[in-house]
Amino acid sequence: MLTYLFSVTLAWGFFALLYHLLLRRETFFHANRAFLLTSLALGLTLPVAGMFFRPALAFTFEPVTAVLPDLTISLQQAEQAAGQGSWTTYLWWMYLAGTALVTMRIAWGIFRLSRMAAGGATEYLPDGCRLIRTPDATLPFSFFNRIYVPVDFTADNDFQNMLAHERAHVHGWHSVDVLLLEILCMVFWFHPLAHWYRRSLRTVHEYLADREASGQTDRKAYGMLLLRQAQPRYALALAHHFFQSPLKQRLLMLTRSHSPLVRSWKYSLVLPIVVFSLVYLPRPNRPGMPDESATTTQSPSFPGGMPALSAYLAGAITYPAAARENKVEGKVLIELTLDASGAITRVQPALQQPMPASAYRQEMIGEAIRVMEQMPDWIPAQRADMPVKTKITLPIHFKLE
């Protein structure tokens, strides 16, 4: 999981840098919208796709075999861990709590919109939009085909311009993008680049709607309207508001001349990023083909080394109840198989066990396997500076104290 998250971050970072440096000031608004959505999806999928492309681009080595020193899990450690929990458990609870908060925020927004739609006066427009007059709105805003406006709004020029702006959001299906990005931020609420994508896409939505609405009136008059409405008193996260993105950006893009078509070559820079991601992101290593005869090997390691591994096991393993009651101690051998990214792909008892077969030994083995299957990714073994598969034999000594 950590390897995947690292790869996603790199891919999104490359795409975001390209957009920020070369594309965000261009007036290819439809192309920028497509770029943001496509690069967002590529960042999520390229690390997975790279796992299938990468083996054909590198040498294949036999798995490295490693035997780690004995690790002792005492009853005292196990009892302390039962009350304290492991750090990975805390991290998961923090993640789930954050996800729950974001989910409730989205649900609350949808509920408020539904309540306003149910309680407002609805008018069906010829283009399929639904105009809803509600006292809860101070400025027009939209969500899918519903356009919410204040009850006292009159059909003057300003109203028509704002309505044209919100219709552009509706006809462009911008709410689909918004909902997808809200779901993404629900899963990646901790990731700053996920929120950057959401902000950038909403800004492009406003540019598109401004272009459409300003084309139906005088641009200068439309710009003055933006200035007059620069302090909205109502905001709802899921909806598109007439005044949403920074005013300066919108005015600059509104008055900017159309970018020359020749500048569209910049979008072709996506291809090198995709190729780089397929080759290097899943299992980063230095470029170039290694010497097939090279024998230098670096053993795999748990993040933080043996002290961190010992602390992790002490915090996660529970001393089997039956073995504790009958004062049974012993050592079990567990075999882990790591792939070239360091992720654990298989956990099983080693063939040679130091203890005679018994129900107590099976309980100890089962508890050790349970904890190993929940382990975070390891730092993979390296052979000729290439990450390789690994088989690790991990001795665990259950001891009463």
N, C-alpha and C positions, 0 to 999 in steps of 0.2 A: 504493500500500500504506500509506504513512504517513497519507494522508487517511482511508482506511478505518479504520485503527487509532485515529486521533484521534476519529472519529465513534463507533466502538464504545465507546471510553472514556467519552465524554460520555453516551451513552445508558445504559450500565451505571451510571455515577455518579448520574444522575438517579433511576434505579430503586432503587439502593442507599440513597440519601438518603431517598426516600419510605418504604422498608421500615424503615430505622433509626429515623426520627422518629415514624412513625405506626402501624406494623404489627407490629413484632417483639414487643411486649408484649401483643398481643391473643391470645386463646385460639382463634382461628380457624385451627387448625393445618393442616387440610387446605387451606384457602384460601391460607395462607401458603406452603405447599409448591407449590401451583399457581402462585402469584405468582412465586416465585423461578425456577421452571423456565420459565415463560412469558416473564418479563422477560429472562432469560438468552438465550433464543432470539430475542426481539425486538431485543435489543442487537446481535446478530450480523447480522440480516436487514434492519433498518430503514435503515441507510446504503445498502444496495444498492437496496432498494425506493424510497428517496427519489430516486434517480437517474431513475426513471421518472415519479414524480409531480411533481418539481420543475419540469421544463420547462413544464408547463401553468400554473404559478403565477408565471412570470416572463417578461419580454420576451426575445426572441431577437435577438442581434446577429450581424452578420457577423464572421468570425474576424479577430482583430488580426494584422497582419503585422509582424514585427520582424527586423532584420538585426543580428547581433552582431558585435563587432570580431573581427579575426583572432586565432586562438589557435595558438601555435607549439608543436609537439611535436617536440623534438629527439631524436636518437639517444641521447644521454647520458641524457635523462629516461626514455626507453623502457627502456633497459637497467637503470637503477636501479629502475624500477617492476617489472621482471620478477623482481627479487630481493626486493622489498619487498611487492608486492601492494597493493591498494587498500583503503581503510577499509571499503568496503561488503563486500569479500570477508571481512575479519576479522569483521565483524558477523554475516555469514551463518554462518561457522564457529562463532562463539560460540553463535548460536541453535541450530544443529544439534547442537552438543555438549550444550547444556542439554536439548534434546528427547530426545537419546539417553539421558541419565542418568535422566530421568523415565520414559522407556519401560522401561528396565532395572529401575527400581524397581517399576513396575506388574507387569512380567513375573515378577520375583522373588516378589512377593506372591502372585500366582496360582499359581506353582510350589509355594510353601510350603503354601498351602491345599490344593492337589491332593495333595501328599505326605502331609499330615496325614489327608486323607480316605481315601487308599489304605491307610494304616497303622493307622487307628483301627478300633475296633469299632463297627459301624453298626447302628442300630435304626430301623426305619421307623415313624413315628407315624401315627395315624389321619387327621390333617389334611394329610398329604402331606409333612410335614417329615421330614428325616433327622437323627437324633440320633447324633453321632459322638463317642465317648469317646476322647480322645487325651491322652497325657502332656505334650504341648506346650502345653496350655491350662491356665491357672490360674483363669480365670473364663469363663462362657459367652460366646460370640460367634457371629455368624451371617454367612453369605454366600450369597445366594440362598436355596435351600431347605435348606441344610445348617446345623445348629446344632452347634457344637463345644463340648464340656464336658470338664472334667477327669475322669480315670478314677475318682477316689475320691469324686465328688459323689454324695450320697445324696438320696433323694426326700423331703426335709423341706420346710417351708414356704418357706424362703429359695430353695431350688432351684426350687420350683414357680413362685415369683414371677419369678425370673430367666428361667426357661424361657418364661413367658408374655410377658415383655418381648421376648425374641428371636423368639418366634413372631409377635408383632406386626410386627416388621421383615420377616419372611418374607412374611406375608400382605399387607403393604402394598407389596411389591416395591421396598423401599427400596434394595436393592443395584443395581437398574437405574439409579437416580439417581446412586448413588456411582460406578458405572463410567463413566457419561456425564461426570460432573464430573472424574474422573481423566483421561479422554481430552481434555477441554477444557483441563485444566491441563498436559497433555502438549504441546499446541499453544501455549497462552498461558502457559507456565511463568514468564515474566518479568512477567506482569501481576498486580498485587496484587488487583484486583477479581475475577479468576477464582478466586483462592484464598479471597477473602471469600465468594463464592457457595458454594464447597465447604463451608466451615465453617458458614455459615448454614443450608444445607440439612441437613447432618448434625445440627445442633442441633434443627431442626424434627422430624427423624426421631426423636430421643430423646424429645421432648415427646409425639409421637404414641404411641410405644411405652410411655412411662410412664403415659399416660392409660389405655391399654388394659389394662396389667398391674395398675395400682392399682385399677381397677374390679372386679377379682376378689378383692380383699383389703382390709384396713383401710389407709387412706391413711397414717395415722401410722406403722403398722408398715412400710409400703413405704418411707417416708421414712427411717426408721431403718436399713433395709437399705441404702439409698444411702449413708448415712453410714459404715456399717461396711465398705463395699466401695470407699471413696474412694481407696485406694492400690493400683490393680491392678499386677501385676508383668508383665503380658503385653500387648502391643499390636501390632496388625497393621493397616497403613494402609487396606487395602481392606475390612476386615470391620467389622461393627457390634458394639461391645463393650457389655456391660451398663453399665459406667461409662466414659463417653466425653466428653460435653460438661461444662462447668464445673458443679460441684455446686450452687453457689448459684442459678444460673439454673434448673436443673431443679427444685430444691425450691420456688422461688418460683412457677414455673408449675404445679407439682403442687398447691399449696395455693390458687392463685388461682381466684376464681369465674369462671364462664363469662362471656365478654364479651357485653354486650347486642347483639342482632342489629342494632340501629340503627347501630352503629359500622361496619358493613360498607360504609357509603357511602365509606369511605376508599379502597377498591379502585377506585372510579370515577375517581380521580385518575390512573390509568394512561392514560386516554384523552388528556388534554392532552399528556402526555409523548410519546405515539405521534404525535400530530399535529405537535407541535413537531419531532420527529425527522424525520418525512417531509419537512417543509418546509425545515428549516434545517441539519440535520446534514451532508448530503453536501457542500454548498458553503456554508459559513456566510457570511452577509452581514447588513447591518443590515435590520431589518424595513421594510416599506413598498415601494410600487411606484416604480421610478425614472422619471425624465422621459425619454420615448422620444427626445426631441430632443437629449439631453445628449451631448456629444462628448468630455468629459474621459476620457483613456485613460492607464492606467498599464501599462507594459510588463511582461511576465513576467520572472521572475528565478530563477536557480538558488539553492537554499538556501546562504547564505553569500556570495552575490555572485560576481563574475567571478573573484576569486582562488580561491575554492573550486572553481569550475568548471574553471579551469586546472589546479588540483592534482588534481582527480578524473580529468581526461583524461590527465594525465601519469602517473598511477598505474595507469591501466587500459589505455591504448593500447600495443600492441606494434608497433614499427617493422617493416613487412613485410620479410622476410628477403631476397627477391630485389631489392627496391629498395635495401636497405642494401648488398648485395654489389656492385651495379652503380652505387652512389653516385648514386642518383636522388632528387632532392628535388621538392617540389611542394605545391600547395594544392588541397584538395578542398572542395566545398560540399555540406553535408548539410542537408536540410530536415526539421525536426521538426514534428509536429502534436500540440498539447496540447489536452486537453479542458478543460472549465471547472473541473475540480478540480485541474488541473496535471499529471495523469497523461499519459504519452506514449502516443499511440494509433497513430502511424504514423511511420516513419523511412524516408527515401528520398533518393537523390541529387538535388540541385537540378538544374534543367534546364540552366543555364549553368555549365559547368565551366571554370575557368581553364587547365587542362592539356589538351593534345591527347590523344585517345583512345590508350590503351596498356594493356598488361597490368599495368604498375606502377601506373597510376592506378586500375585496377579493384581491385588488392590494397589500395591505400590507402583507397578508398571502402568496400570490404568490411569492413576493420578498423574504420573510423570508425563504420559502421552497427552493427557488432557491439557496440561499446561503448555507443553511444547507446541501443540497445534495452534495456540493463541499467541505465540511469540511474534514480536515484530521482525521485520526483515533483518538479515545479517549483512555485514560487509562481505561480498563474495571473495572467494579465493582468486588469485591471479596467477596465470602461467604465461610467460613471455609477454607480460603486460596486457594480457587478455583475460577478462573475467570468465571463469569456468564453473561447471557444476561441481558440487562437493558432497561427499558423504562423511558425516561426523558421528563418531561414537561418543556419547556423553554419559559418563558414570555418575550416578546420583546415589549418595549414601544417606539413608534414612536412619537417624540416630536419636535415641531418647536421652534427655538431659534433665 
